[in-house]
Amino acid sequence: MSTGNEAPATWLSQDAFDRLQGELDELIANRPVIAAEINARREEGDLRENGGYHAAREEQGKAEGRILYLKELLRTAKVGGAPTADVVSPGMVVTIFFDDDKDDTETFLLGSREIAATTDLTVYSPESALGKSILGGRPGQTCTYTAPSGADIKVTVVSFEPFSG
């Protein structure tokens, strides 16, 4: 039974998955180095005035947060091409035009920003204002979303196709 709280699947190409898995492995392998740095800084004396200790602890916190994020992303990601769909969905390369100007077009990938390093396309998250507005859209459908500036922006879906990575 669906609760409606499930996030859309994150589609990753095999290359993106492998790159993120490599980053995760490197972060995990680096844990002892960070721990040793913390211990070395701790031995320098008074922790209240030890900038190196606090910097090492902050680095450790960031690394652990990234490890948790990557573990969850890789655990739940769908690897390979996104399924063919008859509506705009995550994993699609989408072309839109702005307002009523058919010459003002943009083509982008609707998907995880983690895949941005593996493509020259701009990547918009399905959770972004633009992404939410076009999800489920069809060619010719016009949607409106509110930009961070507060302006309402009208876009029309021109086409979409599965991302081939």
Disulfide bonds with the S-S distance in Angstrom:
none
